Amino acid sequence: MEIKKHLSITGTSNVSWKDATVKAIAETAKTIDYLTGVTIVNQRADIENGRISKYYVDLDLDFIVDIERKNSNQQQ
């Protein structure tokens, strides 16, 4: 049986929405195992002097729950 969970995160970049997305996924992958998919929920930006100064992307990441993993709180 496969169980998936979803995690909502926000990525930021001074370069682009794509850069914000790639960096957010890479950082999340450092602490969350079994990432399987991403949905871009929203994109927005800050504007300064008529130009975009910061990009934001809201992401919904999917990952598989490892049901075989031993819980460190369980007694053996």
Protein Blocks (a to p, Z undefined) as FASTA:
>chain_A
ZZddddddddddfkbmmlmmmmmmmmmmmmmghiabdcdfbdcdddeehiafbdcddddd
dddddfkbccfkbcZZ
